[in-house]
Amino acid sequence: MSQRERPSSQNDTVRKQQRQRLQNARQVLAGDSVRPSPDPWVVNDSSMPLTMLQRNYLIVLGVLLIVGGLLAWLMGLGIASIVFFILAVGLIAGWLIF
């Protein structure tokens, strides 16, 4: 039986099924029915895109930088190199962790 020989109700059913398949395909291609998996590392939409842990980590590294700079200016690079070494290790650890 070809499509022209089918009764009208069957043609309507076939057309509705085709439209539904096309609509489903468009939704999938448009990404409507695809939901990304939740990422635990994504930060909430706030004014600061950092978590509290990241913010505190940056504050500690900033303090180390300031202390190292003051020690370098006041006492020389010999003593400040200890603080700068700790700062470098902290920067590398932050790069690996965050």
VMD Tcl script that builds the backbone (N, CA, C; Angstrom):
set m [mol new atoms 294]
animate dup $m
set s [atomselect $m all]
$s set {name element resname resid chain x y z} {
  {N N MET 1 A 0.834 -1.177 0.000}
  {CA C MET 1 A 0.000 0.000 0.000}
  {C C MET 1 A 0.881 1.243 0.000}
  {N N SER 2 A 0.739 2.098 -0.942}
  {CA C SER 2 A 1.515 3.327 -0.958}
  {C C SER 2 A 0.833 4.362 -0.080}
  {N N GLN 3 A 1.515 5.483 0.075}
  {CA C GLN 3 A 0.989 6.510 0.966}
  {C C GLN 3 A -0.312 7.100 0.414}
  {N N ARG 4 A -0.471 7.137 -0.888}
  {CA C ARG 4 A -1.684 7.709 -1.484}
  {C C ARG 4 A -2.880 6.780 -1.328}
  {N N GLU 5 A -2.614 5.491 -1.211}
  {CA C GLU 5 A -3.708 4.545 -1.107}
  {C C GLU 5 A -4.192 4.375 0.327}
  {N N ARG 6 A -3.470 4.891 1.297}
  {CA C ARG 6 A -3.878 4.760 2.695}
  {C C ARG 6 A -5.074 5.650 2.979}
  {N N PRO 7 A -5.851 5.257 3.952}
  {CA C PRO 7 A -6.963 6.127 4.350}
  {C C PRO 7 A -6.444 7.426 4.954}
  {N N SER 8 A -7.296 8.399 4.994}
  {CA C SER 8 A -6.919 9.737 5.456}
  {C C SER 8 A -6.444 9.746 6.905}
  {N N SER 9 A -7.063 8.962 7.767}
  {CA C SER 9 A -6.667 8.954 9.173}
  {C C SER 9 A -5.266 8.365 9.340}
  {N N GLN 10 A -4.917 7.400 8.521}
  {CA C GLN 10 A -3.567 6.831 8.580}
  {C C GLN 10 A -2.539 7.838 8.088}
  {N N ASN 11 A -2.884 8.572 7.044}
  {CA C ASN 11 A -1.980 9.609 6.522}
  {C C ASN 11 A -1.730 10.672 7.586}
  {N N ASP 12 A -2.793 11.062 8.277}
  {CA C ASP 12 A -2.650 12.065 9.332}
  {C C ASP 12 A -1.766 11.545 10.455}
  {N N THR 13 A -1.953 10.285 10.805}
  {CA C THR 13 A -1.137 9.689 11.872}
  {C C THR 13 A 0.329 9.630 11.460}
  {N N VAL 14 A 0.574 9.230 10.227}
  {CA C VAL 14 A 1.956 9.153 9.728}
  {C C VAL 14 A 2.579 10.537 9.700}
  {N N ARG 15 A 1.826 11.533 9.243}
  {CA C ARG 15 A 2.348 12.908 9.191}
  {C C ARG 15 A 2.640 13.440 10.589}
  {N N LYS 16 A 1.753 13.140 11.554}
  {CA C LYS 16 A 1.995 13.587 12.926}
  {C C LYS 16 A 3.236 12.934 13.497}
  {N N GLN 17 A 3.428 11.656 13.200}
  {CA C GLN 17 A 4.630 10.963 13.683}
  {C C GLN 17 A 5.888 11.558 13.059}
  {N N GLN 18 A 5.817 11.856 11.759}
  {CA C GLN 18 A 6.968 12.465 11.081}
  {C C GLN 18 A 7.266 13.849 11.663}
  {N N ARG 19 A 6.223 14.633 11.895}
  {CA C ARG 19 A 6.422 15.959 12.488}
  {C C ARG 19 A 7.031 15.846 13.877}
  {N N GLN 20 A 6.541 14.881 14.658}
  {CA C GLN 20 A 7.076 14.692 16.015}
  {C C GLN 20 A 8.546 14.281 15.967}
  {N N ARG 21 A 8.898 13.375 15.040}
  {CA C ARG 21 A 10.304 12.978 14.914}
  {C C ARG 21 A 11.180 14.151 14.479}
  {N N LEU 22 A 10.674 14.944 13.546}
  {CA C LEU 22 A 11.432 16.121 13.106}
  {C C LEU 22 A 11.590 17.131 14.238}
  {N N GLN 23 A 10.515 17.335 14.994}
  {CA C GLN 23 A 10.585 18.275 16.121}
  {C C GLN 23 A 11.572 17.771 17.173}
  {N N ASN 24 A 11.536 16.478 17.457}
  {CA C ASN 24 A 12.495 15.915 18.415}
  {C C ASN 24 A 13.926 16.068 17.923}
  {N N ALA 25 A 14.132 15.846 16.623}
  {CA C ALA 25 A 15.471 15.994 16.059}
  {C C ALA 25 A 15.937 17.443 16.156}
  {N N ARG 26 A 15.041 18.390 15.881}
  {CA C ARG 26 A 15.411 19.816 15.993}
  {C C ARG 26 A 15.753 20.189 17.428}
  {N N GLN 27 A 14.994 19.657 18.387}
  {CA C GLN 27 A 15.265 19.965 19.788}
  {C C GLN 27 A 16.613 19.406 20.217}
  {N N VAL 28 A 16.918 18.201 19.748}
  {CA C VAL 28 A 18.210 17.618 20.100}
  {C C VAL 28 A 19.332 18.419 19.465}
  {N N LEU 29 A 19.165 18.794 18.199}
  {CA C LEU 29 A 20.202 19.573 17.531}
  {C C LEU 29 A 20.350 20.955 18.150}
  {N N ALA 30 A 19.247 21.518 18.616}
  {CA C ALA 30 A 19.296 22.839 19.250}
  {C C ALA 30 A 19.792 22.763 20.684}
  {N N GLY 31 A 19.803 21.563 21.243}
  {CA C GLY 31 A 20.276 21.410 22.610}
  {C C GLY 31 A 19.195 21.584 23.652}
  {N N ASP 32 A 17.938 21.621 23.244}
  {CA C ASP 32 A 16.844 21.801 24.201}
  {C C ASP 32 A 16.723 20.627 25.170}
  {N N SER 33 A 16.852 19.425 24.657}
  {CA C SER 33 A 16.651 18.261 25.517}
  {C C SER 33 A 17.960 17.731 26.095}
  {N N VAL 34 A 19.058 18.359 25.759}
  {CA C VAL 34 A 20.349 17.921 26.281}
  {C C VAL 34 A 20.717 18.827 27.452}
  {N N ARG 35 A 20.895 18.224 28.611}
  {CA C ARG 35 A 21.270 18.997 29.795}
  {C C ARG 35 A 22.684 18.636 30.187}
  {N N PRO 36 A 23.517 19.629 30.413}
  {CA C PRO 36 A 24.887 19.318 30.821}
  {C C PRO 36 A 24.910 18.724 32.224}
  {N N SER 37 A 25.877 17.867 32.449}
  {CA C SER 37 A 25.998 17.283 33.781}
  {C C SER 37 A 26.459 18.361 34.756}
  {N N PRO 38 A 25.973 18.319 35.979}
  {CA C PRO 38 A 26.388 19.341 36.947}
  {C C PRO 38 A 27.866 19.214 37.265}
  {N N ASP 39 A 28.548 20.319 37.204}
  {CA C ASP 39 A 29.983 20.346 37.459}
  {C C ASP 39 A 30.211 20.855 38.879}
  {N N PRO 40 A 30.845 20.073 39.740}
  {CA C PRO 40 A 31.030 20.523 41.120}
  {C C PRO 40 A 31.999 21.690 41.247}
  {N N TRP 41 A 32.771 21.966 40.208}
  {CA C TRP 41 A 33.755 23.049 40.282}
  {C C TRP 41 A 33.208 24.380 39.801}
  {N N VAL 42 A 31.982 24.382 39.283}
  {CA C VAL 42 A 31.383 25.614 38.789}
  {C C VAL 42 A 30.946 26.468 39.971}
  {N N VAL 43 A 31.283 27.731 39.898}
  {CA C VAL 43 A 30.955 28.655 40.971}
  {C C VAL 43 A 29.606 29.296 40.676}
  {N N ASN 44 A 28.868 29.619 41.710}
  {CA C ASN 44 A 27.584 30.295 41.539}
  {C C ASN 44 A 27.792 31.638 40.863}
  {N N ASP 45 A 26.736 32.103 40.209}
  {CA C ASP 45 A 26.801 33.402 39.542}
  {C C ASP 45 A 26.764 34.508 40.591}
  {N N SER 46 A 27.915 34.920 41.027}
  {CA C SER 46 A 28.001 36.001 41.994}
  {C C SER 46 A 28.931 37.066 41.435}
  {N N SER 47 A 29.107 38.123 42.189}
  {CA C SER 47 A 29.961 39.199 41.707}
  {C C SER 47 A 31.424 38.774 41.669}
  {N N MET 48 A 31.817 37.850 42.528}
  {CA C MET 48 A 33.187 37.362 42.542}
  {C C MET 48 A 33.201 35.893 42.122}
  {N N PRO 49 A 33.864 35.573 41.015}
  {CA C PRO 49 A 33.824 34.195 40.526}
  {C C PRO 49 A 34.789 33.257 41.250}
  {N N LEU 50 A 34.995 33.449 42.535}
  {CA C LEU 50 A 35.894 32.604 43.318}
  {C C LEU 50 A 35.140 31.998 44.491}
  {N N THR 51 A 35.525 30.790 44.851}
  {CA C THR 51 A 34.969 30.200 46.058}
  {C C THR 51 A 35.684 30.821 47.258}
  {N N MET 52 A 35.156 30.553 48.439}
  {CA C MET 52 A 35.785 31.097 49.652}
  {C C MET 52 A 37.203 30.547 49.820}
  {N N LEU 53 A 37.401 29.284 49.508}
  {CA C LEU 53 A 38.723 28.685 49.627}
  {C C LEU 53 A 39.717 29.355 48.677}
  {N N GLN 54 A 39.296 29.593 47.438}
  {CA C GLN 54 A 40.169 30.256 46.474}
  {C C GLN 54 A 40.480 31.690 46.890}
  {N N ARG 55 A 39.462 32.382 47.410}
  {CA C ARG 55 A 39.673 33.770 47.854}
  {C C ARG 55 A 40.671 33.822 49.001}
  {N N ASN 56 A 40.499 32.942 49.987}
  {CA C ASN 56 A 41.434 32.910 51.116}
  {C C ASN 56 A 42.835 32.527 50.667}
  {N N TYR 57 A 42.933 31.619 49.732}
  {CA C TYR 57 A 44.227 31.205 49.199}
  {C C TYR 57 A 44.933 32.393 48.527}
  {N N LEU 58 A 44.185 33.158 47.737}
  {CA C LEU 58 A 44.767 34.341 47.088}
  {C C LEU 58 A 45.188 35.394 48.106}
  {N N ILE 59 A 44.417 35.546 49.163}
  {CA C ILE 59 A 44.779 36.516 50.201}
  {C C ILE 59 A 46.082 36.110 50.869}
  {N N VAL 60 A 46.233 34.826 51.188}
  {CA C VAL 60 A 47.477 34.342 51.816}
  {C C VAL 60 A 48.659 34.542 50.878}
  {N N LEU 61 A 48.479 34.237 49.594}
  {CA C LEU 61 A 49.574 34.438 48.644}
  {C C LEU 61 A 49.913 35.927 48.493}
  {N N GLY 62 A 48.907 36.774 48.528}
  {CA C GLY 62 A 49.159 38.217 48.464}
  {C C GLY 62 A 49.931 38.717 49.677}
  {N N VAL 63 A 49.567 38.206 50.846}
  {CA C VAL 63 A 50.296 38.582 52.072}
  {C C VAL 63 A 51.741 38.114 51.986}
  {N N LEU 64 A 51.956 36.892 51.488}
  {CA C LEU 64 A 53.332 36.398 51.321}
  {C C LEU 64 A 54.125 37.280 50.351}
  {N N LEU 65 A 53.489 37.738 49.294}
  {CA C LEU 65 A 54.163 38.613 48.338}
  {C C LEU 65 A 54.544 39.941 48.986}
  {N N ILE 66 A 53.642 40.510 49.756}
  {CA C ILE 66 A 53.918 41.791 50.417}
  {C C ILE 66 A 55.015 41.624 51.463}
  {N N VAL 67 A 54.927 40.550 52.264}
  {CA C VAL 67 A 55.953 40.308 53.285}
  {C C VAL 67 A 57.315 40.074 52.624}
  {N N GLY 68 A 57.326 39.298 51.551}
  {CA C GLY 68 A 58.584 39.073 50.833}
  {C C GLY 68 A 59.164 40.352 50.259}
  {N N GLY 69 A 58.298 41.190 49.709}
  {CA C GLY 69 A 58.775 42.470 49.176}
  {C C GLY 69 A 59.328 43.378 50.263}
  {N N LEU 70 A 58.649 43.428 51.398}
  {CA C LEU 70 A 59.145 44.249 52.521}
  {C C LEU 70 A 60.467 43.710 53.061}
  {N N LEU 71 A 60.558 42.387 53.201}
  {CA C LEU 71 A 61.820 41.808 53.682}
  {C C LEU 71 A 62.951 42.048 52.691}
  {N N ALA 72 A 62.668 41.966 51.405}
  {CA C ALA 72 A 63.701 42.225 50.399}
  {C C ALA 72 A 64.162 43.672 50.465}
  {N N TRP 73 A 63.253 44.572 50.708}
  {CA C TRP 73 A 63.602 45.992 50.758}
  {C C TRP 73 A 64.345 46.337 52.046}
  {N N LEU 74 A 63.898 45.750 53.174}
  {CA C LEU 74 A 64.492 46.092 54.462}
  {C C LEU 74 A 65.761 45.297 54.772}
  {N N MET 75 A 65.765 43.996 54.514}
  {CA C MET 75 A 66.859 43.145 54.969}
  {C C MET 75 A 67.645 42.485 53.845}
  {N N GLY 76 A 67.202 42.607 52.634}
  {CA C GLY 76 A 67.925 42.000 51.519}
  {C C GLY 76 A 67.239 40.726 51.037}
  {N N LEU 77 A 67.714 40.260 49.897}
  {CA C LEU 77 A 67.074 39.112 49.267}
  {C C LEU 77 A 67.408 37.787 49.949}
  {N N GLY 78 A 68.418 37.730 50.769}
  {CA C GLY 78 A 68.775 36.491 51.449}
  {C C GLY 78 A 67.648 35.974 52.323}
  {N N ILE 79 A 67.109 36.829 53.143}
  {CA C ILE 79 A 66.011 36.433 54.027}
  {C C ILE 79 A 64.691 36.394 53.254}
  {N N ALA 80 A 64.512 37.303 52.321}
  {CA C ALA 80 A 63.254 37.351 51.564}
  {C C ALA 80 A 63.117 36.144 50.639}
  {N N SER 81 A 64.244 35.515 50.279}
  {CA C SER 81 A 64.153 34.362 49.379}
  {C C SER 81 A 63.402 33.202 50.024}
  {N N ILE 82 A 63.435 33.111 51.344}
  {CA C ILE 82 A 62.676 32.063 52.033}
  {C C ILE 82 A 61.182 32.274 51.811}
  {N N VAL 83 A 60.739 33.506 51.978}
  {CA C VAL 83 A 59.322 33.821 51.792}
  {C C VAL 83 A 58.938 33.672 50.322}
  {N N PHE 84 A 59.825 34.090 49.423}
  {CA C PHE 84 A 59.529 33.958 47.997}
  {C C PHE 84 A 59.483 32.488 47.569}
  {N N PHE 85 A 60.305 31.635 48.207}
  {CA C PHE 85 A 60.247 30.206 47.913}
  {C C PHE 85 A 58.894 29.628 48.350}
  {N N ILE 86 A 58.438 30.009 49.530}
  {CA C ILE 86 A 57.119 29.548 50.004}
  {C C ILE 86 A 56.020 30.063 49.074}
  {N N LEU 87 A 56.161 31.295 48.609}
  {CA C LEU 87 A 55.200 31.859 47.669}
  {C C LEU 87 A 55.204 31.073 46.359}
  {N N ALA 88 A 56.382 30.723 45.863}
  {CA C ALA 88 A 56.478 29.959 44.611}
  {C C ALA 88 A 55.835 28.583 44.764}
  {N N VAL 89 A 56.084 27.921 45.884}
  {CA C VAL 89 A 55.473 26.616 46.126}
  {C C VAL 89 A 53.950 26.763 46.202}
  {N N GLY 90 A 53.494 27.822 46.848}
  {CA C GLY 90 A 52.054 28.068 46.930}
  {C C GLY 90 A 51.430 28.332 45.575}
  {N N LEU 91 A 52.131 29.068 44.714}
  {CA C LEU 91 A 51.610 29.328 43.372}
  {C C LEU 91 A 51.531 28.047 42.550}
  {N N ILE 92 A 52.553 27.210 42.636}
  {CA C ILE 92 A 52.535 25.944 41.920}
  {C C ILE 92 A 51.431 25.035 42.446}
  {N N ALA 93 A 51.278 24.988 43.774}
  {CA C ALA 93 A 50.208 24.171 44.361}
  {C C ALA 93 A 48.831 24.683 43.934}
  {N N GLY 94 A 48.657 25.982 43.897}
  {CA C GLY 94 A 47.378 26.550 43.444}
  {C C GLY 94 A 47.097 26.229 41.985}
  {N N TRP 95 A 48.135 26.220 41.170}
  {CA C TRP 95 A 47.984 25.899 39.763}
  {C C TRP 95 A 47.552 24.431 39.620}
  {N N LEU 96 A 48.118 23.550 40.437}
  {CA C LEU 96 A 47.782 22.129 40.358}
  {C C LEU 96 A 46.415 21.824 40.966}
  {N N ILE 97 A 46.058 22.509 42.028}
  {CA C ILE 97 A 44.806 22.200 42.747}
  {C C ILE 97 A 43.613 22.888 42.092}
  {N N PHE 98 A 43.729 24.168 41.794}
  {CA C PHE 98 A 42.590 24.914 41.270}
  {C C PHE 98 A 42.632 24.925 39.767}
}
mol reanalyze $m
mol bondsrecalc $m
mol representation Tube
mol addrep $m
